[in-house]
Amino acid sequence: MTNRRSVLKSLAAAPAAFSISRFAKAADAKVIKISHQFPGGTADSGDFRDRLTRKFATEVEKRTNGTLKFEIYPGSSLMKTVAQFSALRKGALDMSLYPLAYAGGEVQELNIGLMPCMVTSYEQGFAWKKKPIGIELEKLLEARGVKIITWIWQAGGTASRSIPVVEPADVKGLKIRGGSREMDLMLKAAGGIISSVPSNEVYPAMQTGSLDAAVTSSTSLISFRLEEISKALTSGVNKSFWYMLEPLLMSKQVFDALTPAQQKAVMDVGQELEAFATSNAKLDDSAVGAVYKRVNAKVVEMSDATVNRWRKIAEEAAWTDFSKRNAECERFLKLAKAVA
């Protein structure tokens, strides 16, 4: 009788013990917040940069058996766009998919991530990763409290409320946005009137007329619906003076607090998603022209000769300025130029 009572007591306690175990596991899970400026969607539809963060979150949660969980905050809904880098450095933000050049005001060397006419293909951009420029860039970021998880490069084009922006002479007198200090310097040297806004603020700026044209990634040209207020598009599908490094980043404080197994899952998944990012960036390069043609916007492309004309201006106005800012900027420029 005593044995029977003991067995029944054990069985009665089992569900409670199981519930406590499940609760403890849930309580032990670390929640990581990912912020970015782009429109939200799902893992299968919408801006590929948002989709990448969702795929990353799902796969890392799976590989860590739920000990890491994620919350995604698109559209700068958690904090303002530019402020996200500083928050990563301080550990006040866990992760961000962030245009690296936006942090150029805080860490000048990071403007190399959107240096006009420096990178002119995805292959050249990704070659950075294993070259001295990429190694030094990662060291610089980690010394500032930020870790690259996924390398993401994007080509870009120009949306215009008036004429197509192709040749340097086309920007004369236009209020235009370049996306980085150095890009703006090149456009200014060509006669443009510079207005600096994050890509998620371009639509209202063009709508009100405070911007006539904006250079941004093909994905942003689509996701932010700039075709609704544009009469012309310069596509970056074949040639472009605009390639931006826009990686998925993690606060080093947060990364260092993870277990070795969690760190491995984060880095493995991050690297695996680079192919997804590149293929989708290229798909958007190809798709953007059709999006603008549907609203009868004039769509044009750049040639090698055109990019070379821009490069001459970029070297004189932007590259030289960057190299003179400090010795490290000069060193980073030389390392970047060494990658053919």
Buried (B, 14 or more C-beta within 10 A) or exposed (E): EEEEEEEEEEEEEEEEEEEEEEEEEEEEBBEBBBBBBBBBBEBEEBBBBBBBBBBBBEBBBEBBEEBBBBEBBBBBEBBEBBBBBBBBBEBEBBBBBBBBBBBBBEBBBBBBBBBBBBBBEBEBBBBBBEBBBBEBBBEBBBEBBBBBBBBBBBBBBBBBBEBBBBBBEBBEEBBBBBBBBBBBBBBBBBBBBBBBBBBBBBBEBBEEEEBBBBBBBBBBBBBBEBBEBBBBBBBBBEBBBBBBBBBBBBBBBBBEEBEEEBBEBBBEBBEEBBEBBBEBBBEBBEBBBEBBEEEEBBBBBBEEEBBEBBBEBBBEBBBEBBBEBEEEBBBBBEBBBEBE
